[in-house]
Structure formats: structure tokens, C-alpha cells
Amino acid sequence: MTDPASAHVLPDPATEYGRTVRRRLVQEEIIWLVTVNAAGVPQPNPVWFLWTPDEDDEWGDGSFLIYHSDTAARLRSMTERPTVALHFDGGVHDLEVAVFTGDVEILDGHPPIGEVPEFVAKYTDRAAKYFGKTVAEAMEKYTVATRIRPSKARGF
């Protein structure tokens, strides 16, 4: 008999760890995106993201939507070496470690950040607090949308 969890990337939602991962995917405002430069050196960058669960997937698997400046070195690295890693900071009370790996897809013609209501709702307070601007204004130079669908997840 096949384990139903083996068809999924995220941990079992019936476990405490699975619930923690899903909570952080929705609530965290920063995730670390790790690319690899031409010399093979990992390049971690804190980024804003939107977790988008797959439609009709009760398990909660999905993908990360992340925007980048078209001049960002990480964009060049992701184009040349599209496999990346993402991870959260350790949790406040526990480690709550979650590491995801997957390939980057560049989303040509994707709406800008200011036209993605879920992104705007998530970052309105942060944009106002740190930049004194709207999300669209704060992220104006971040015009390249990418989607990263995790192929693996690990942690504890």
C-alpha cells in the first residue's frame, strides 16, 4: 500500500510539525532564498513571498511567488542555475526548521505586485512601516515574478 503522504512535498498536516510549516508559510513575511553564483558559492537573500496553495489540494502543497529586480544578481543566477533552496529563520520558541528545494520558473507577463491582492494585503503594514509607501511603491523596481514549486521539504 502506498503512503498517501509520499505523493506530497509538505509534511503531514495532521502532525504538529505539518501545522507549524503551514502556519509559517502563511504568516511569515520573510523567507531566505538561496541561489548559487557562477563560482558555486551559495548566495542567501531575504525576500518577500506569497505562498499559493494548489487549488483543490487539501494537503496544502503549492508554490512560492517571489518578485525580483531585473538587475538583481540572483535573477541571473536563477536563470543559469534554476534549482534553489528556501528556508525560514529558526522559530521564536522552538527551532521550527523548514527547508524547501525546487526549481525557479520565470513568469513572463505576470501582474505586478501592486495588482496581486494577496501580496498587497500581506505586506501593506510592512511597506508603510519600513518604507512609508504602499506595497506597489516600495516594490516598484521588483518587476520580475518567479514561481518556485518545492520538490522537497525537510526540517523539524
C-alpha positions in Angstrom: 0.0 0.0 0.0 1.3 3.5 -0.9 1.7 6.0 1.8 -0.6 9.0 0.8 2.0 11.4 2.3 4.6 10.2 -0.2 2.8 11.9 -3.1 3.2 15.3 -1.3 6.0 17.7 -0.6 4.8 19.4 2.6 4.8 17.4 5.9 1.7 15.7 7.1 -0.9 18.3 8.1 -2.1 16.0 10.9 1.2 16.4 12.7 2.3 19.4 14.9 5.3 20.0 12.5 3.0 19.9 9.5 0.7 22.5 11.1 3.7 24.7 12.0 5.0 24.6 8.4 1.7 25.6 7.0 1.3 28.4 9.6 4.7 29.8 8.8 4.0 29.6 5.0 1.1 31.9 5.5 2.3 34.2 8.4 6.0 34.7 7.8 6.9 37.8 5.9 10.5 36.9 5.1 11.9 33.7 3.7 15.6 33.2 2.8 16.1 32.4 -0.9 19.4 30.7 -1.6 20.8 30.8 -5.1 24.3 29.7 -6.3 26.5 32.1 -8.2 28.8 31.2 -11.1 31.7 30.4 -8.7 29.4 27.8 -6.9 29.1 30.0 -3.8 25.6 30.0 -2.1 24.0 33.4 -2.1 21.2 33.8 0.6 18.8 36.7 0.2 15.9 37.6 2.4 12.8 38.1 0.2 9.1 38.8 0.5 7.0 35.9 -0.8 3.4 34.7 -1.2 2.7 31.0 -0.6 0.0 29.9 -3.0 -1.6 26.6 -2.2 -2.6 24.5 -5.2 -6.3 24.6 -5.9 -8.4 21.7 -4.7 -5.4 20.3 -2.8 -6.5 19.6 0.8 -2.9 18.6 1.7 -1.8 22.2 1.1 1.1 21.7 -1.4 1.7 24.8 -3.5 4.3 27.3 -4.6 6.2 30.5 -3.7 5.6 33.7 -5.6 8.6 36.0 -5.4 9.4 39.2 -7.2 12.9 40.4 -8.1 14.6 43.5 -9.6 15.5 42.9 -13.2 19.1 43.9 -12.3 19.4 41.5 -9.3 22.4 39.2 -9.4 20.2 36.4 -8.0 18.0 36.6 -11.1 20.9 35.9 -13.3 22.0 33.0 -11.0 18.4 31.5 -11.1 18.3 31.7 -14.8 21.7 29.9 -15.2 21.1 27.5 -12.2 17.4 27.3 -11.6 17.5 24.9 -8.6 17.3 26.9 -5.4 16.6 26.5 -1.7 14.4 28.5 0.6 14.2 28.5 4.4 12.7 30.4 7.3 14.7 31.8 10.3 14.5 29.5 13.3 11.3 29.8 15.3 11.0 32.1 18.3 10.2 29.4 20.9 11.4 26.2 19.1 13.7 25.6 16.1 10.8 25.2 13.7 13.2 24.5 10.8 11.8 24.1 7.3 14.0 23.9 4.2 12.5 23.7 0.7 14.2 23.0 -2.6 12.8 23.4 -6.1 13.2 24.9 -9.5 12.5 28.5 -10.5 10.1 29.4 -13.2 10.2 33.0 -14.6 6.6 34.2 -15.0 6.6 36.4 -18.1 3.6 38.7 -18.2 2.6 38.1 -14.6 0.8 41.0 -12.9 3.0 43.4 -10.9 3.0 43.2 -7.2 0.5 46.0 -6.7 -2.0 44.1 -8.8 -1.8 40.9 -6.7 -4.3 41.5 -3.9 -3.0 38.7 -1.6 0.5 40.2 -1.8 -0.7 43.7 -1.2 -2.7 42.5 1.9 0.2 40.6 3.3 2.8 43.5 3.0 0.8 46.7 3.4 1.8 47.2 7.0 5.5 46.3 6.4 5.7 48.6 3.4 4.2 51.5 5.3 6.3 50.9 8.5 9.7 50.5 6.8 9.4 52.5 3.6 6.5 54.9 4.3 5.0 53.7 1.0 2.4 51.4 -0.5 3.4 47.9 -1.5 3.4 48.9 -5.1 5.6 51.9 -4.4 8.0 50.1 -2.1 8.4 47.2 -4.6 8.3 49.3 -7.8 11.7 48.1 -9.1 10.8 44.4 -8.4 9.2 43.7 -11.8 10.3 40.1 -12.4 7.9 37.5 -11.0 9.1 34.0 -10.3 7.3 30.9 -9.1 9.2 28.2 -7.1 7.4 24.9 -6.6 9.1 22.9 -3.9 10.1 19.4 -5.0 11.4 18.6 -1.5 10.9 19.8 2.0 12.7 18.9 5.2 13.0 20.1 8.7 11.9 19.6 12.3 
